[in-house]
């Protein structure tokens, strides 16, 4: 274990190790959680260790969380069609490999019978399958229904025949034109009519930017860890309603998530960042923060600076709290400025920088947009930050705060 503690990992690997350690802690209290087990088994399908081939303390943490539960697994749970054979293989590797230096007595090890395999997934020869589909496609493309005399014409034959017909028609037309020119007097040429200039299209009307272009959503922090390379940052895994396959997302515990870095370390305790709802800005352009790509921003409130004051980043800071019944992915908008958001905000247009100064809190601790603070807003109204059902986003104690 000492060797694992001192091994050098990249920032990405260090983050992944911390994520798996967090997962191991959840498994410790709930070792039969199907969603976590299925994700872990799937992850290990083509990997020897959690990092692929490199051993780490995360492998040991998963072993220590699951070993006692796996000892009592039925054969079906171990190697059945709905079982978790890759977890079993991984734990067996960890308990027997000298890489982890666990020194477990044989009596305490998980008993693994290599011959007791209930289900083996049928093997598919990818190369042969690809070749078969290629041949079928080629056959379908180059054959047609049988014509006269029972002969089947290929695509090449049809192409040649069509080309010949076009050539013959062109020659015939040329001969006819020559005969007509020689037979009679030359006809007077028609005067060409001048074409009227096409009316030019009016330029598309440009609509001024408004606060609704900022994609504000409810997010659910599934876990948060300290950034391995930056003392002031947390790295959070947040579900925010993205569809599977969306760029810059990954699956965690059955949910589609984004990785988000936030400068809240030292301002909000790490335990308060776990398994909680927040409000996120979901359409800022992703940026790398000390080696880790951050793909959204968590909204938080802090006291407004007085004129001449400098932000010392010492707080207090409070996370924006969505309505209790809000779900991850629910959009939140400011009343009076509802509308569809941009896909990804263009940094050159500075939409976030323009409207963020209007984000504030009221004496009743509600998060609002104050149009009087931003001339581009088009009206001097105050709109609450609400869900479609009318639930209002709030903060704990900070009145008249800046929200960003």
C-alpha positions in Angstrom: 0.0 0.0 0.0 2.9 2.4 0.7 3.9 2.1 -3.0 0.4 2.9 -4.1 0.2 6.0 -1.8 3.4 7.4 -3.3 2.8 6.6 -6.9 2.6 9.5 -9.4 -0.7 10.0 -11.2 -1.9 12.6 -13.7 -4.5 15.1 -12.6 -7.1 13.2 -14.5 -6.1 9.9 -13.0 -6.0 11.4 -9.5 -9.6 12.8 -10.0 -10.8 9.4 -11.2 -9.2 7.7 -8.2 -10.9 10.1 -5.8 -14.3 9.5 -7.6 -13.9 5.7 -7.2 -13.0 6.1 -3.5 -16.2 8.1 -3.1 -18.1 5.3 -4.8 -16.4 2.8 -2.5 -17.7 4.7 0.6 -21.2 4.6 -0.8 -20.8 0.8 -1.4 -19.6 0.4 2.1 -23.0 1.5 3.4 -25.0 0.0 0.5 -23.1 -3.0 -1.0 -26.1 -4.3 -2.9 -26.9 -1.0 -4.7 -27.7 -2.4 -8.2 -27.1 0.8 -10.1 -23.5 1.2 -8.7 -22.7 -2.5 -9.1 -23.9 -2.5 -12.8 -21.8 0.6 -13.5 -18.7 -0.9 -11.8 -19.1 -4.2 -13.6 -19.5 -2.5 -16.9 -16.4 -0.3 -16.3 -14.3 -3.4 -15.5 -15.5 -5.3 -18.6 -12.3 -4.4 -20.6 -10.1 -3.2 -17.7 -7.8 -5.1 -15.3 -7.8 -2.2 -12.7 -10.1 0.8 -12.2 -7.6 2.9 -14.1 -7.2 0.4 -16.9 -3.9 -1.4 -16.2 -2.4 0.8 -13.5 -3.0 -0.3 -9.9 -4.2 2.4 -7.4 -5.6 2.8 -3.9 -9.0 3.0 -5.5 -8.8 -0.8 -6.3 -8.1 -1.5 -2.7 -10.9 0.8 -1.5 -13.4 -1.1 -3.7 -12.1 -4.4 -2.5 -12.5 -3.4 1.2 -16.0 -2.2 0.6 -17.3 -5.2 -1.3 -15.3 -8.2 -0.2 -17.5 -9.3 2.7 -20.7 -8.9 0.6 -19.3 -10.7 -2.4 -18.3 -13.7 -0.2 -22.0 -14.4 0.3 -23.1 -13.8 -3.4 -25.0 -16.7 -5.0 -23.6 -18.3 -8.2 -26.2 -16.4 -10.1 -25.0 -13.1 -8.6 -21.4 -14.0 -9.5 -21.5 -15.4 -13.0 -25.1 -15.6 -14.0 -26.6 -13.7 -17.0 -27.6 -10.8 -14.7 -24.5 -11.2 -12.4 -21.3 -9.2 -12.0 -18.5 -11.5 -13.1 -16.1 -8.6 -13.8 -16.3 -7.3 -10.3 -15.6 -10.8 -9.0 -12.6 -11.1 -11.3 -11.3 -7.7 -10.2 -11.6 -8.5 -6.5 -9.9 -11.8 -7.0 -7.0 -10.0 -8.7 -6.7 -7.5 -5.9 -6.7 -10.1 -3.1 -4.0 -12.3 -4.9 -1.8 -9.8 -6.6 1.4 -8.7 -4.9 0.9 -5.2 -6.5 -1.5 -4.3 -3.7 0.4 -6.0 -0.8 -2.7 -6.8 1.1 -1.4 -10.1 2.6 -4.8 -11.6 3.2 -5.0 -15.1 4.7 -6.4 -17.7 2.4 -9.2 -18.4 4.8 -10.3 -14.7 4.6 -10.2 -14.5 0.8 -13.2 -14.6 -1.5 -13.5 -18.1 -2.8 -13.6 -18.1 -6.5 -14.3 -21.3 -8.5 -13.0 -20.7 -12.1 -15.1 -23.6 -13.4 -18.3 -22.4 -11.9 -19.4 -20.1 -14.8 -23.2 -20.0 -15.4 -23.3 -17.7 -18.4 -20.9 -16.8 -21.1 -21.8 -14.0 -23.5 -21.8 -15.3 -27.1 -18.8 -14.1 -29.0 -19.3 -12.0 -32.1 -16.5 -12.0 -34.7 -16.6 -8.3 -35.5 -14.4 -8.6 -38.7 -16.5 -11.4 -40.1 -19.8 -9.6 -39.3 -18.4 -6.4 -41.0 -17.4 -8.4 -44.1 -20.9 -10.1 -44.3 -22.7 -6.7 -44.1 -20.4 -5.3 -46.7 -21.1 -8.2 -49.2 -24.9 -7.9 -48.6 -24.8 -4.1 -49.3 -22.7 -4.6 -52.4 -25.1 -7.3 -53.7 -28.1 -5.1 -53.1 -26.6 -2.1 -54.8 -25.4 -3.9 -58.0 -28.3 -6.1 -58.8 -31.8 -5.3 -60.1 -34.9 -7.4 -60.9 -34.5 -9.9 -63.8 -35.3 -8.3 -67.2 -36.2 -9.7 -70.7 -34.7 -13.1 -71.4 -34.0 -13.7 -67.7 -30.7 -11.8 -67.7 -30.0 -9.7 -64.5 -28.4 -6.3 -65.3 -25.6 -5.0 -63.0 -25.2 -1.4 -62.0 -22.2 -1.1 -64.3 -24.2 -2.5 -67.3 -27.0 0.0 -66.6 -24.6 2.9 -66.4 -22.9 2.0 -69.7 -26.3 1.6 -71.4 -27.6 5.0 -70.1 -24.4 6.7 -71.2 -24.7 5.2 -74.7 -28.2 6.4 -75.1 -27.3 10.0 -74.1 -24.4 10.0 -76.6 -26.7 8.8 -79.5 -29.3 11.4 -78.6 -26.7 14.1 -78.7 -25.4 13.1 -82.1 -28.9 12.9 -83.6 -29.7 16.4 -82.3 -26.5 17.8 -83.7 -27.3 16.4 -87.2 -30.9 17.8 -87.1 -29.6 21.2 -86.2 -27.0 21.2 -89.1 -29.7 20.2 -91.6 -32.0 23.0 -90.5 -29.3 25.6 -90.7 -28.4 24.6 -94.3 -32.0 24.4 -95.6 -33.3 27.9 -95.0 -32.2 31.5 -94.6 -30.6 32.5 -91.4 -33.2 33.7 -89.0 -32.8 37.1 -87.4 -31.4 36.9 -83.9 -33.7 37.8 -81.1 -32.8 40.7 -79.0 -31.8 39.8 -75.5 -34.0 41.3 -72.8 -32.2 43.0 -70.1 -32.8 41.2 -66.8 -34.3 43.4 -64.1 -32.0 43.6 -61.1 -33.1 41.3 -58.3 -34.5 43.1 -55.3 -31.9 42.9 -52.4 -33.1 41.1 -49.3 -33.4 43.3 -46.3 -30.8 42.4 -43.6 -32.1 40.1 -40.9 -33.3 42.0 -37.9 -31.0 41.4 -34.9 -32.6 41.0 -31.6 -30.8 42.5 -28.6 -29.4 39.9 -26.1 -31.5 39.3 -23.0 -31.0 37.4 -19.7 -33.0 34.4 -21.0 -30.1 33.5 -23.3 -28.2 32.3 -20.2 -29.1 28.6 -19.7 -29.8 28.3 -15.9 -30.8 24.9 -14.7 -31.2 22.8 -11.6 -28.2 20.6 -11.0 -27.7 17.6 -8.7 -24.2 17.2 -7.3 -23.7 13.5 -7.0 -20.2 13.9 -5.5 -17.5 16.5 -5.0 -13.8 16.2 -4.3 -10.9 18.5 -3.8 -9.0 19.4 -7.0 -5.7 17.5 -6.9 -3.8 20.5 -8.3 -5.5 23.5 -6.9 -6.2 24.3 -3.2 -9.1 26.7 -3.9 -11.1 24.4 -6.2 -13.6 21.6 -5.8 -14.3 19.1 -8.7 -18.0 18.1 -8.7 -19.9 15.5 -10.7 -23.2 17.1 -11.5 -26.3 15.8 -13.3 -28.2 18.6 -15.1 -30.6 16.9 -17.5 -28.2 16.3 -20.4 -29.1 13.5 -22.9 -26.8 10.5 -23.4 -24.1 11.3 -25.9 -24.0 15.1 -25.2 -20.5 16.5 -25.7 -18.4 16.8 -22.5 -20.6 14.5 -20.5 -20.1 11.1 -18.9 -22.2 8.5 -17.1 -22.0 8.2 -13.3 -24.2 5.9 -11.3 -26.7 5.7 -14.2 -27.0 9.4 -14.7 -25.5 11.7 -17.4 -23.2 14.2 -15.7 -20.7 17.0 -16.3 -17.5 17.7 -14.5 -17.6 21.2 -12.9 -14.7 23.0 -11.1 -15.7 25.7 -8.6 -13.6 28.0 -6.4 -15.5 27.1 -3.3 -12.8 25.1 -1.4 -12.4 26.9 1.9 -15.7 28.8 1.6 -18.2 25.9 1.7 -17.4 22.7 3.6 -16.9 19.7 1.3 -19.6 17.7 3.1 -22.1 20.4 2.1 -21.2 19.8 -1.5 -22.3 16.2 -1.5 -25.6 14.9 -2.9 -27.4 18.3 -3.0 -29.4 20.4 -5.5 -27.8 23.6 -6.9 -28.4 26.0 -9.8 -25.9 25.9 -12.6 -25.0 28.0 -15.7 -25.0 25.3 -18.3 -24.0 27.0 -21.5 -20.7 28.7 -20.8 -17.9 27.6 -23.0 -16.0 24.8 -21.2 -12.5 25.8 -19.8 -9.6 23.8 -18.4 -8.9 24.6 -14.7 -5.5 23.3 -13.7 -5.7 20.3 -16.0 -9.4 19.4 -15.5 -12.1 20.5 -18.0 -14.9 22.4 -16.3 -18.2 22.3 -18.3 -20.6 24.5 -16.3 -20.6 26.9 -13.3 -22.3 26.6 -9.9 -24.3 29.7 -8.9 -23.4 31.1 -5.4 -24.2 34.4 -3.6 -21.6 36.6 -1.8 -21.9 40.1 -0.2 -21.8 43.0 -2.7 -18.5 45.0 -2.6 -18.8 48.6 -1.6 -17.2 51.2 -3.8 -13.4 51.0 -3.5 -13.5 47.5 -1.8 -11.4 44.7 -3.2 -12.7 41.1 -3.3 -10.4 39.1 -0.9 -12.4 35.9 -1.7 -12.8 35.2 2.0 -16.6 34.9 1.9 -19.2 34.4 3.3 -20.5 32.4 0.3 -23.9 30.6 0.0 -25.0 28.3 -2.8 -28.3 29.2 -4.6 -31.0 26.8 -3.5 -33.6 25.5 -6.0 -37.2 24.8 -5.0 -37.5 21.6 -3.0 -39.5 19.8 -5.7 -37.2 20.8 -8.6 -35.4 18.0 -10.5 -32.0 17.9 -12.1 -32.3 19.5 -15.6 -35.3 21.7 -14.8 -34.8 25.2 -16.3 -35.1 28.2 -14.1 -35.7 31.7 -15.6 -36.2 35.2 -14.3 -39.9 36.3 -14.4 -40.3 38.8 -17.2 -37.4 37.5 -19.1 -38.4 33.9 -20.0 -37.3 32.4 -23.3 -35.1 29.9 -25.0 -31.4 29.9 -24.1 -28.4 30.0 -26.5 -26.6 26.7 -27.2 -23.2 27.8 -26.1 -22.7 31.5 -25.2 -20.2 33.2 -27.5 -17.5 34.6 -25.3 -17.0 37.6 -27.7 -20.6 38.7 -27.2 -20.1 38.8 -23.4 -23.7 38.0 -22.6 -22.9 36.5 -19.2 -20.7 39.5 -18.3 -23.4 41.9 -19.4 -26.3 40.6 -17.4 -24.7 39.0 -14.3 -24.4 42.3 -12.5 -28.2 42.3 -12.3 -28.2 38.9 -10.4 -28.9 39.7 -6.8 -31.0 38.7 -3.7 -33.9 40.4 -1.9 -34.6 41.1 1.7 -36.8 38.0 1.6 -33.7 36.0 0.4 -35.1 35.3 -3.1 -32.8 35.3 -6.1 -33.8 37.9 -8.6 -32.7 39.8 -11.7 -32.8 43.6 -11.2 -33.3 45.3 -14.6 -32.5 48.7 -13.2 -28.9 47.6 -12.7 -28.4 46.6 -16.4 -29.4 49.1 -19.1 -29.3 46.3 -21.8 -32.2 44.5 -20.0 -34.7 46.8 -21.7 -36.8 47.4 -18.6 -36.3 48.3 -15.0 -38.3 45.5 -13.5 -37.3 42.9 -10.9 -37.9 39.3 -11.8 -37.6 36.3 -9.5 -35.6 33.2 -10.5 -38.3 30.5 -10.8 -39.0 27.1 -12.2 -41.8 26.6 -14.8 -44.1 25.7 -11.9 -43.4 28.9 -10.1 -41.0 27.7 -7.4 -38.5 30.4 -6.3 -34.8 30.0 -6.0 -33.4 31.3 -2.7 -30.3 31.7 -0.5 -29.9 31.0 3.3 -29.1 34.4 4.8 -27.4 36.8 2.4 -29.6 39.8 1.5 -28.7 42.2 -1.3 -25.9 39.9 -2.4 -24.1 39.4 -5.7 -25.0 36.1 -7.4 -22.5 34.6 -9.7 
